[in-house]
Amino acid sequence: MIAKPLTYDEHKAAEAAFRGYPPNPDWTGSAQEIYVRLCAAIAKRRATSLDPANERELEEVGR
């Protein structure tokens, strides 16, 4: 898969996802998909980092 630069609205969608802003209905389909996937990944990462079982693993890595 060859990486391509993001379009303007794809860039704005990624930025909005990272900042926690709502999606813009005027974005293209690809920008909407970027937003949804990034939000899902961010939510999963937050849920994983809040899991008490993972906290112990992080303590072991930090030693």
N, CA, C and O atoms as a Tripos MOL2 file, in Angstrom:
@<TRIPOS>MOLECULE
protein
  252   251    63     0     0
PROTEIN
NO_CHARGES

@<TRIPOS>ATOM
      1 N           0.8420   -1.1760    0.0000 N.3       1 MET1
      2 CA          0.0000    0.0000    0.0000 C.3       1 MET1
      3 C           0.8890    1.2420    0.0000 C.2       1 MET1
      4 O           1.7680    1.3880    0.8500 O.2       1 MET1
      5 N           0.6600    2.0980   -0.9240 N.am      2 ILE2
      6 CA          1.4530    3.3140   -1.0420 C.3       2 ILE2
      7 C           0.7520    4.4360   -0.2720 C.2       2 ILE2
      8 O          -0.4400    4.6840   -0.4530 O.2       2 ILE2
      9 N           1.5120    5.0970    0.5780 N.am      3 ALA3
     10 CA          0.9560    6.2100    1.3550 C.3       3 ALA3
     11 C           0.7690    7.4210    0.4490 C.2       3 ALA3
     12 O           1.5980    7.7050   -0.4150 O.2       3 ALA3
     13 N          -0.3280    8.1200    0.6630 N.am      4 LYS4
     14 CA         -0.5750    9.3440   -0.0990 C.3       4 LYS4
     15 C          -0.8250   10.4710    0.8900 C.2       4 LYS4
     16 O          -1.2930   10.2250    2.0020 O.2       4 LYS4
     17 N          -0.5240   11.6800    0.5080 N.am      5 PRO5
     18 CA         -0.7920   12.8010    1.4140 C.3       5 PRO5
     19 C          -2.2960   12.9490    1.6490 C.2       5 PRO5
     20 O          -3.1100   12.6450    0.7780 O.2       5 PRO5
     21 N          -2.6380   13.4180    2.8350 N.am      6 LEU6
     22 CA         -4.0420   13.6500    3.1610 C.3       6 LEU6
     23 C          -4.5650   14.8780    2.4240 C.2       6 LEU6
     24 O          -3.8430   15.8510    2.2100 O.2       6 LEU6
     25 N          -5.8310   14.8090    2.0430 N.am      7 THR7
     26 CA         -6.4720   15.9900    1.4720 C.3       7 THR7
     27 C          -6.7530   16.9680    2.6110 C.2       7 THR7
     28 O          -6.5650   16.6480    3.7840 O.2       7 THR7
     29 N          -7.1990   18.1480    2.2460 N.am      8 TYR8
     30 CA         -7.4880   19.1740    3.2560 C.3       8 TYR8
     31 C          -8.5220   18.6820    4.2590 C.2       8 TYR8
     32 O          -8.3190   18.8030    5.4670 O.2       8 TYR8
     33 N          -9.6370   18.1250    3.7680 N.am      9 ASP9
     34 CA        -10.6700   17.6960    4.7030 C.3       9 ASP9
     35 C         -10.2680   16.4460    5.4780 C.2       9 ASP9
     36 O         -10.7110   16.2700    6.6130 O.2       9 ASP9
     37 N          -9.4460   15.5770    4.9040 N.am     10 GLU10
     38 CA         -8.9310   14.4220    5.6530 C.3      10 GLU10
     39 C          -8.0390   14.8930    6.7990 C.2      10 GLU10
     40 O          -8.0940   14.3580    7.9060 O.2      10 GLU10
     41 N          -7.2280   15.8890    6.5190 N.am     11 HIS11
     42 CA         -6.3710   16.4610    7.5610 C.3      11 HIS11
     43 C          -7.2250   17.0690    8.6710 C.2      11 HIS11
     44 O          -6.9470   16.8640    9.8530 O.2      11 HIS11
     45 N          -8.2570   17.8140    8.2950 N.am     12 LYS12
     46 CA         -9.1480   18.4300    9.2850 C.3      12 LYS12
     47 C          -9.8860   17.3630   10.0940 C.2      12 LYS12
     48 O         -10.1050   17.5420   11.2920 O.2      12 LYS12
     49 N         -10.2700   16.2670    9.4590 N.am     13 ALA13
     50 CA        -10.9510   15.1750   10.1570 C.3      13 ALA13
     51 C         -10.0220   14.5190   11.1760 C.2      13 ALA13
     52 O         -10.4400   14.2210   12.2950 O.2      13 ALA13
     53 N          -8.7780   14.2970   10.7980 N.am     14 ALA14
     54 CA         -7.8120   13.7080   11.7230 C.3      14 ALA14
     55 C          -7.5650   14.6430   12.9000 C.2      14 ALA14
     56 O          -7.5220   14.2030   14.0490 O.2      14 ALA14
     57 N          -7.4070   15.9020   12.6220 N.am     15 GLU15
     58 CA         -7.1870   16.8840   13.6830 C.3      15 GLU15
     59 C          -8.3810   16.9360   14.6350 C.2      15 GLU15
     60 O          -8.2040   16.9950   15.8520 O.2      15 GLU15
     61 N          -9.5840   16.9150   14.0880 N.am     16 ALA16
     62 CA        -10.7890   16.9510   14.9200 C.3      16 ALA16
     63 C         -10.8810   15.7090   15.8030 C.2      16 ALA16
     64 O         -11.2690   15.8010   16.9680 O.2      16 ALA16
     65 N         -10.5310   14.5630   15.2590 N.am     17 ALA17
     66 CA        -10.5800   13.3260   16.0440 C.3      17 ALA17
     67 C          -9.6140   13.3930   17.2190 C.2      17 ALA17
     68 O          -9.9780   13.0330   18.3390 O.2      17 ALA17
     69 N          -8.4050   13.8440   16.9830 N.am     18 PHE18
     70 CA         -7.4120   13.9280   18.0540 C.3      18 PHE18
     71 C          -7.7780   14.9750   19.0970 C.2      18 PHE18
     72 O          -7.4630   14.8110   20.2760 O.2      18 PHE18
     73 N          -8.4350   16.0410   18.6770 N.am     19 ARG19
     74 CA         -8.8100   17.1020   19.6210 C.3      19 ARG19
     75 C         -10.1550   16.8590   20.2970 C.2      19 ARG19
     76 O         -10.5370   17.5910   21.2100 O.2      19 ARG19
     77 N         -10.8710   15.8310   19.8470 N.am     20 GLY20
     78 CA        -12.1670   15.5220   20.4360 C.3      20 GLY20
     79 C         -13.3020   16.3900   19.9290 C.2      20 GLY20
     80 O         -14.3390   16.5050   20.5830 O.2      20 GLY20
     81 N         -13.1160   16.9990   18.7700 N.am     21 TYR21
     82 CA        -14.1520   17.8410   18.1770 C.3      21 TYR21
     83 C         -15.1690   16.9700   17.4350 C.2      21 TYR21
     84 O         -14.8490   15.8470   17.0450 O.2      21 TYR21
     85 N         -16.3790   17.4710   17.2370 N.am     22 PRO22
     86 CA        -17.3840   16.6970   16.4940 C.3      22 PRO22
     87 C         -17.0520   16.6540   15.0010 C.2      22 PRO22
     88 O         -16.3300   17.5140   14.4960 O.2      22 PRO22
     89 N         -17.5820   15.6520   14.3010 N.am     23 PRO23
     90 CA        -17.3310   15.5690   12.8560 C.3      23 PRO23
     91 C         -18.0880   16.6480   12.0950 C.2      23 PRO23
     92 O         -19.1040   17.1650   12.5590 O.2      23 PRO23
     93 N         -17.5770   16.9700   10.9330 N.am     24 ASN24
     94 CA        -18.2090   17.9490   10.0520 C.3      24 ASN24
     95 C         -18.9570   17.1790    8.9570 C.2      24 ASN24
     96 O         -18.3310   16.4260    8.2110 O.2      24 ASN24
     97 N         -20.2560   17.3480    8.8440 N.am     25 PRO25
     98 CA        -21.0080   16.6010    7.8260 C.3      25 PRO25
     99 C         -20.6220   16.9610    6.3880 C.2      25 PRO25
    100 O         -20.9910   16.2440    5.4580 O.2      25 PRO25
    101 N         -19.8990   18.0400    6.1960 N.am     26 ASP26
    102 CA        -19.4830   18.4450    4.8530 C.3      26 ASP26
    103 C         -18.2160   17.7310    4.3750 C.2      26 ASP26
    104 O         -17.8530   17.8630    3.2060 O.2      26 ASP26
    105 N         -17.5400   16.9870    5.2380 N.am     27 TRP27
    106 CA        -16.3370   16.2630    4.8320 C.3      27 TRP27
    107 C         -16.6870   15.1800    3.8150 C.2      27 TRP27
    108 O         -17.8190   14.6980    3.7710 O.2      27 TRP27
    109 N         -15.7160   14.8070    3.0110 N.am     28 THR28
    110 CA        -15.9020   13.7210    2.0500 C.3      28 THR28
    111 C         -16.0190   12.3970    2.7980 C.2      28 THR28
    112 O         -15.7650   12.3230    4.0000 O.2      28 THR28
    113 N         -16.4040   11.3660    2.0760 N.am     29 GLY29
    114 CA        -16.5300   10.0330    2.6730 C.3      29 GLY29
    115 C         -15.2210    9.5370    3.2530 C.2      29 GLY29
    116 O         -15.2080    8.9250    4.3220 O.2      29 GLY29
    117 N         -14.1190    9.7920    2.5610 N.am     30 SER30
    118 CA        -12.8230    9.3330    3.0670 C.3      30 SER30
    119 C         -12.4360   10.0770    4.3420 C.2      30 SER30
    120 O         -11.8310    9.4890    5.2390 O.2      30 SER30
    121 N         -12.7730   11.3460    4.4320 N.am     31 ALA31
    122 CA        -12.4870   12.1100    5.6460 C.3      31 ALA31
    123 C         -13.3560   11.6170    6.8010 C.2      31 ALA31
    124 O         -12.8870   11.5190    7.9350 O.2      31 ALA31
    125 N         -14.6210   11.3080    6.5160 N.am     32 GLN32
    126 CA        -15.5110   10.7630    7.5440 C.3      32 GLN32
    127 C         -14.9620    9.4350    8.0680 C.2      32 GLN32
    128 O         -14.9970    9.1740    9.2700 O.2      32 GLN32
    129 N         -14.4580    8.6030    7.1640 N.am     33 GLU33
    130 CA        -13.9030    7.3070    7.5610 C.3      33 GLU33
    131 C         -12.6560    7.4860    8.4300 C.2      33 GLU33
    132 O         -12.4870    6.7780    9.4220 O.2      33 GLU33
    133 N         -11.8000    8.4110    8.0690 N.am     34 ILE34
    134 CA        -10.6150    8.6950    8.8810 C.3      34 ILE34
    135 C         -11.0340    9.1210   10.2760 C.2      34 ILE34
    136 O         -10.4640    8.6630   11.2660 O.2      34 ILE34
    137 N         -12.0240    9.9940   10.3580 N.am     35 TYR35
    138 CA        -12.5070   10.4790   11.6520 C.3      35 TYR35
    139 C         -13.0290    9.3220   12.5060 C.2      35 TYR35
    140 O         -12.6620    9.1930   13.6740 O.2      35 TYR35
    141 N         -13.8820    8.4870   11.9220 N.am     36 VAL36
    142 CA        -14.4870    7.3740   12.6680 C.3      36 VAL36
    143 C         -13.4220    6.3920   13.1390 C.2      36 VAL36
    144 O         -13.4470    5.9530   14.2890 O.2      36 VAL36
    145 N         -12.4960    6.0470   12.2670 N.am     37 ARG37
    146 CA        -11.4570    5.0710   12.6390 C.3      37 ARG37
    147 C         -10.5140    5.6220   13.7050 C.2      37 ARG37
    148 O         -10.1310    4.9020   14.6270 O.2      37 ARG37
    149 N         -10.1450    6.8800   13.5860 N.am     38 LEU38
    150 CA         -9.2760    7.4710   14.6020 C.3      38 LEU38
    151 C          -9.9830    7.5690   15.9460 C.2      38 LEU38
    152 O          -9.3860    7.2770   16.9830 O.2      38 LEU38
    153 N         -11.2400    7.9720   15.9400 N.am     39 CYS39
    154 CA        -12.0020    8.0550   17.1930 C.3      39 CYS39
    155 C         -12.1080    6.6850   17.8470 C.2      39 CYS39
    156 O         -11.9840    6.5710   19.0670 O.2      39 CYS39
    157 N         -12.3340    5.6480   17.0540 N.am     40 ALA40
    158 CA        -12.4270    4.2920   17.5900 C.3      40 ALA40
    159 C         -11.0920    3.8500   18.1850 C.2      40 ALA40
    160 O         -11.0600    3.2500   19.2600 O.2      40 ALA40
    161 N         -10.0000    4.1410   17.4980 N.am     41 ALA41
    162 CA         -8.6790    3.7640   18.0000 C.3      41 ALA41
    163 C          -8.3390    4.5200   19.2790 C.2      41 ALA41
    164 O          -7.7680    3.9460   20.2070 O.2      41 ALA41
    165 N          -8.6810    5.7850   19.3330 N.am     42 ILE42
    166 CA         -8.4130    6.5960   20.5240 C.3      42 ILE42
    167 C          -9.2390    6.0850   21.6950 C.2      42 ILE42
    168 O          -8.7300    5.9780   22.8110 O.2      42 ILE42
    169 N         -10.5100    5.7670   21.4540 N.am     43 ALA43
    170 CA        -11.3770    5.2490   22.5180 C.3      43 ALA43
    171 C         -10.8670    3.9070   23.0270 C.2      43 ALA43
    172 O         -10.8790    3.6520   24.2310 O.2      43 ALA43
    173 N         -10.4220    3.0520   22.1180 N.am     44 LYS44
    174 CA         -9.8900    1.7420   22.5120 C.3      44 LYS44
    175 C          -8.6280    1.9120   23.3460 C.2      44 LYS44
    176 O          -8.4330    1.2110   24.3380 O.2      44 LYS44
    177 N          -7.7870    2.8300   22.9470 N.am     45 ARG45
    178 CA         -6.5450    3.0550   23.6850 C.3      45 ARG45
    179 C          -6.8350    3.5800   25.0880 C.2      45 ARG45
    180 O          -6.1930    3.1670   26.0540 O.2      45 ARG45
    181 N          -7.8040    4.4950   25.2010 N.am     46 ARG46
    182 CA         -8.1750    5.0190   26.5160 C.3      46 ARG46
    183 C          -8.7520    3.9220   27.3890 C.2      46 ARG46
    184 O          -8.4300    3.8460   28.5750 O.2      46 ARG46
    185 N          -9.6000    3.0700   26.8270 N.am     47 ALA47
    186 CA        -10.2080    1.9800   27.5920 C.3      47 ALA47
    187 C          -9.1440    0.9960   28.0520 C.2      47 ALA47
    188 O          -9.2100    0.4940   29.1740 O.2      47 ALA47
    189 N          -8.1740    0.7180   27.2100 N.am     48 THR48
    190 CA         -7.0990   -0.2010   27.5620 C.3      48 THR48
    191 C          -6.2240    0.3910   28.6500 C.2      48 THR48
    192 O          -5.8080   -0.3200   29.5650 O.2      48 THR48
    193 N          -5.9370    1.6810   28.5650 N.am     49 SER49
    194 CA         -5.0600    2.3000   29.5540 C.3      49 SER49
    195 C          -5.7430    2.4370   30.9060 C.2      49 SER49
    196 O          -5.0610    2.6010   31.9170 O.2      49 SER49
    197 N          -7.0870    2.3740   30.9540 N.am     50 LEU50
    198 CA         -7.8060    2.4730   32.2180 C.3      50 LEU50
    199 C          -8.0430    1.1120   32.8630 C.2      50 LEU50
    200 O          -8.5090    1.0400   34.0000 O.2      50 LEU50
    201 N          -7.7290    0.0390   32.1540 N.am     51 ASP51
    202 CA         -7.9360   -1.3070   32.6690 C.3      51 ASP51
    203 C          -6.9190   -1.5870   33.7750 C.2      51 ASP51
    204 O          -5.7170   -1.4920   33.5280 O.2      51 ASP51
    205 N          -7.3710   -1.9360   35.0050 N.am     52 PRO52
    206 CA         -6.4380   -2.1870   36.1170 C.3      52 PRO52
    207 C          -5.4360   -3.2950   35.8200 C.2      52 PRO52
    208 O          -4.3140   -3.2510   36.3260 O.2      52 PRO52
    209 N          -5.8070   -4.2850   35.0180 N.am     53 ALA53
    210 CA         -4.8730   -5.3620   34.6830 C.3      53 ALA53
    211 C          -3.6870   -4.8140   33.9040 C.2      53 ALA53
    212 O          -2.5600   -5.2750   34.0920 O.2      53 ALA53
    213 N          -3.9180   -3.8520   33.0440 N.am     54 ASN54
    214 CA         -2.8310   -3.2640   32.2640 C.3      54 ASN54
    215 C          -1.9380   -2.3750   33.1170 C.2      54 ASN54
    216 O          -0.7680   -2.1740   32.7910 O.2      54 ASN54
    217 N          -2.4750   -1.8470   34.1930 N.am     55 GLU55
    218 CA         -1.6800   -0.9900   35.0710 C.3      55 GLU55
    219 C          -0.5080   -1.7730   35.6520 C.2      55 GLU55
    220 O           0.6050   -1.2530   35.7400 O.2      55 GLU55
    221 N          -0.7530   -3.0190   36.0500 N.am     56 ARG56
    222 CA          0.3100   -3.8550   36.6000 C.3      56 ARG56
    223 C           1.3740   -4.1310   35.5390 C.2      56 ARG56
    224 O           2.5700   -4.1070   35.8300 O.2      56 ARG56
    225 N           0.9330   -4.3910   34.3100 N.am     57 GLU57
    226 CA          1.8830   -4.6240   33.2290 C.3      57 GLU57
    227 C           2.7540   -3.3970   32.9970 C.2      57 GLU57
    228 O           3.9530   -3.5250   32.7480 O.2      57 GLU57
    229 N           2.1650   -2.2190   33.0770 N.am     58 LEU58
    230 CA          2.9370   -0.9920   32.8840 C.3      58 LEU58
    231 C           3.9580   -0.8050   33.9980 C.2      58 LEU58
    232 O           5.0660   -0.3290   33.7490 O.2      58 LEU58
    233 N           3.5950   -1.1750   35.2240 N.am     59 GLU59
    234 CA          4.5370   -1.0670   36.3370 C.3      59 GLU59
    235 C           5.7360   -1.9750   36.1110 C.2      59 GLU59
    236 O           6.8720   -1.5930   36.3930 O.2      59 GLU59
    237 N           5.4810   -3.1920   35.5940 N.am     60 GLU60
    238 CA          6.5720   -4.1300   35.3430 C.3      60 GLU60
    239 C           7.5030   -3.6050   34.2570 C.2      60 GLU60
    240 O           8.7200   -3.7660   34.3530 O.2      60 GLU60
    241 N           6.9540   -2.9890   33.2410 N.am     61 VAL61
    242 CA          7.7650   -2.4420   32.1530 C.3      61 VAL61
    243 C           8.5960   -1.2720   32.6560 C.2      61 VAL61
    244 O           9.7310   -1.0840   32.2170 O.2      61 VAL61
    245 N           8.0490   -0.4910   33.5660 N.am     62 GLY62
    246 CA          8.7400    0.6900   34.0690 C.3      62 GLY62
    247 C           9.9220    0.3840   34.9650 C.2      62 GLY62
    248 O          10.7370    1.2670   35.2290 O.2      62 GLY62
    249 N          10.0320   -0.8320   35.4320 N.am     63 ARG63
    250 CA         11.1350   -1.1930   36.3450 C.3      63 ARG63
    251 C          12.4280   -1.4100   35.6410 C.2      63 ARG63
    252 O          13.4350   -1.7170   36.2800 O.2      63 ARG63
@<TRIPOS>BOND
     1     1     2 1
     2     2     3 1
     3     3     4 2
     4     3     5 am
     5     5     6 1
     6     6     7 1
     7     7     8 2
     8     7     9 am
     9     9    10 1
    10    10    11 1
    11    11    12 2
    12    11    13 am
    13    13    14 1
    14    14    15 1
    15    15    16 2
    16    15    17 am
    17    17    18 1
    18    18    19 1
    19    19    20 2
    20    19    21 am
    21    21    22 1
    22    22    23 1
    23    23    24 2
    24    23    25 am
    25    25    26 1
    26    26    27 1
    27    27    28 2
    28    27    29 am
    29    29    30 1
    30    30    31 1
    31    31    32 2
    32    31    33 am
    33    33    34 1
    34    34    35 1
    35    35    36 2
    36    35    37 am
    37    37    38 1
    38    38    39 1
    39    39    40 2
    40    39    41 am
    41    41    42 1
    42    42    43 1
    43    43    44 2
    44    43    45 am
    45    45    46 1
    46    46    47 1
    47    47    48 2
    48    47    49 am
    49    49    50 1
    50    50    51 1
    51    51    52 2
    52    51    53 am
    53    53    54 1
    54    54    55 1
    55    55    56 2
    56    55    57 am
    57    57    58 1
    58    58    59 1
    59    59    60 2
    60    59    61 am
    61    61    62 1
    62    62    63 1
    63    63    64 2
    64    63    65 am
    65    65    66 1
    66    66    67 1
    67    67    68 2
    68    67    69 am
    69    69    70 1
    70    70    71 1
    71    71    72 2
    72    71    73 am
    73    73    74 1
    74    74    75 1
    75    75    76 2
    76    75    77 am
    77    77    78 1
    78    78    79 1
    79    79    80 2
    80    79    81 am
    81    81    82 1
    82    82    83 1
    83    83    84 2
    84    83    85 am
    85    85    86 1
    86    86    87 1
    87    87    88 2
    88    87    89 am
    89    89    90 1
    90    90    91 1
    91    91    92 2
    92    91    93 am
    93    93    94 1
    94    94    95 1
    95    95    96 2
    96    95    97 am
    97    97    98 1
    98    98    99 1
    99    99   100 2
   100    99   101 am
   101   101   102 1
   102   102   103 1
   103   103   104 2
   104   103   105 am
   105   105   106 1
   106   106   107 1
   107   107   108 2
   108   107   109 am
   109   109   110 1
   110   110   111 1
   111   111   112 2
   112   111   113 am
   113   113   114 1
   114   114   115 1
   115   115   116 2
   116   115   117 am
   117   117   118 1
   118   118   119 1
   119   119   120 2
   120   119   121 am
   121   121   122 1
   122   122   123 1
   123   123   124 2
   124   123   125 am
   125   125   126 1
   126   126   127 1
   127   127   128 2
   128   127   129 am
   129   129   130 1
   130   130   131 1
   131   131   132 2
   132   131   133 am
   133   133   134 1
   134   134   135 1
   135   135   136 2
   136   135   137 am
   137   137   138 1
   138   138   139 1
   139   139   140 2
   140   139   141 am
   141   141   142 1
   142   142   143 1
   143   143   144 2
   144   143   145 am
   145   145   146 1
   146   146   147 1
   147   147   148 2
   148   147   149 am
   149   149   150 1
   150   150   151 1
   151   151   152 2
   152   151   153 am
   153   153   154 1
   154   154   155 1
   155   155   156 2
   156   155   157 am
   157   157   158 1
   158   158   159 1
   159   159   160 2
   160   159   161 am
   161   161   162 1
   162   162   163 1
   163   163   164 2
   164   163   165 am
   165   165   166 1
   166   166   167 1
   167   167   168 2
   168   167   169 am
   169   169   170 1
   170   170   171 1
   171   171   172 2
   172   171   173 am
   173   173   174 1
   174   174   175 1
   175   175   176 2
   176   175   177 am
   177   177   178 1
   178   178   179 1
   179   179   180 2
   180   179   181 am
   181   181   182 1
   182   182   183 1
   183   183   184 2
   184   183   185 am
   185   185   186 1
   186   186   187 1
   187   187   188 2
   188   187   189 am
   189   189   190 1
   190   190   191 1
   191   191   192 2
   192   191   193 am
   193   193   194 1
   194   194   195 1
   195   195   196 2
   196   195   197 am
   197   197   198 1
   198   198   199 1
   199   199   200 2
   200   199   201 am
   201   201   202 1
   202   202   203 1
   203   203   204 2
   204   203   205 am
   205   205   206 1
   206   206   207 1
   207   207   208 2
   208   207   209 am
   209   209   210 1
   210   210   211 1
   211   211   212 2
   212   211   213 am
   213   213   214 1
   214   214   215 1
   215   215   216 2
   216   215   217 am
   217   217   218 1
   218   218   219 1
   219   219   220 2
   220   219   221 am
   221   221   222 1
   222   222   223 1
   223   223   224 2
   224   223   225 am
   225   225   226 1
   226   226   227 1
   227   227   228 2
   228   227   229 am
   229   229   230 1
   230   230   231 1
   231   231   232 2
   232   231   233 am
   233   233   234 1
   234   234   235 1
   235   235   236 2
   236   235   237 am
   237   237   238 1
   238   238   239 1
   239   239   240 2
   240   239   241 am
   241   241   242 1
   242   242   243 1
   243   243   244 2
   244   243   245 am
   245   245   246 1
   246   246   247 1
   247   247   248 2
   248   247   249 am
   249   249   250 1
   250   250   251 1
   251   251   252 2
@<TRIPOS>SUBSTRUCTURE
     1 MET1         2 RESIDUE 1 A MET
     2 ILE2         6 RESIDUE 1 A ILE
     3 ALA3        10 RESIDUE 1 A ALA
     4 LYS4        14 RESIDUE 1 A LYS
     5 PRO5        18 RESIDUE 1 A PRO
     6 LEU6        22 RESIDUE 1 A LEU
     7 THR7        26 RESIDUE 1 A THR
     8 TYR8        30 RESIDUE 1 A TYR
     9 ASP9        34 RESIDUE 1 A ASP
    10 GLU10       38 RESIDUE 1 A GLU
    11 HIS11       42 RESIDUE 1 A HIS
    12 LYS12       46 RESIDUE 1 A LYS
    13 ALA13       50 RESIDUE 1 A ALA
    14 ALA14       54 RESIDUE 1 A ALA
    15 GLU15       58 RESIDUE 1 A GLU
    16 ALA16       62 RESIDUE 1 A ALA
    17 ALA17       66 RESIDUE 1 A ALA
    18 PHE18       70 RESIDUE 1 A PHE
    19 ARG19       74 RESIDUE 1 A ARG
    20 GLY20       78 RESIDUE 1 A GLY
    21 TYR21       82 RESIDUE 1 A TYR
    22 PRO22       86 RESIDUE 1 A PRO
    23 PRO23       90 RESIDUE 1 A PRO
    24 ASN24       94 RESIDUE 1 A ASN
    25 PRO25       98 RESIDUE 1 A PRO
    26 ASP26      102 RESIDUE 1 A ASP
    27 TRP27      106 RESIDUE 1 A TRP
    28 THR28      110 RESIDUE 1 A THR
    29 GLY29      114 RESIDUE 1 A GLY
    30 SER30      118 RESIDUE 1 A SER
    31 ALA31      122 RESIDUE 1 A ALA
    32 GLN32      126 RESIDUE 1 A GLN
    33 GLU33      130 RESIDUE 1 A GLU
    34 ILE34      134 RESIDUE 1 A ILE
    35 TYR35      138 RESIDUE 1 A TYR
    36 VAL36      142 RESIDUE 1 A VAL
    37 ARG37      146 RESIDUE 1 A ARG
    38 LEU38      150 RESIDUE 1 A LEU
    39 CYS39      154 RESIDUE 1 A CYS
    40 ALA40      158 RESIDUE 1 A ALA
    41 ALA41      162 RESIDUE 1 A ALA
    42 ILE42      166 RESIDUE 1 A ILE
    43 ALA43      170 RESIDUE 1 A ALA
    44 LYS44      174 RESIDUE 1 A LYS
    45 ARG45      178 RESIDUE 1 A ARG
    46 ARG46      182 RESIDUE 1 A ARG
    47 ALA47      186 RESIDUE 1 A ALA
    48 THR48      190 RESIDUE 1 A THR
    49 SER49      194 RESIDUE 1 A SER
    50 LEU50      198 RESIDUE 1 A LEU
    51 ASP51      202 RESIDUE 1 A ASP
    52 PRO52      206 RESIDUE 1 A PRO
    53 ALA53      210 RESIDUE 1 A ALA
    54 ASN54      214 RESIDUE 1 A ASN
    55 GLU55      218 RESIDUE 1 A GLU
    56 ARG56      222 RESIDUE 1 A ARG
    57 GLU57      226 RESIDUE 1 A GLU
    58 LEU58      230 RESIDUE 1 A LEU
    59 GLU59      234 RESIDUE 1 A GLU
    60 GLU60      238 RESIDUE 1 A GLU
    61 VAL61      242 RESIDUE 1 A VAL
    62 GLY62      246 RESIDUE 1 A GLY
    63 ARG63      250 RESIDUE 1 A ARG
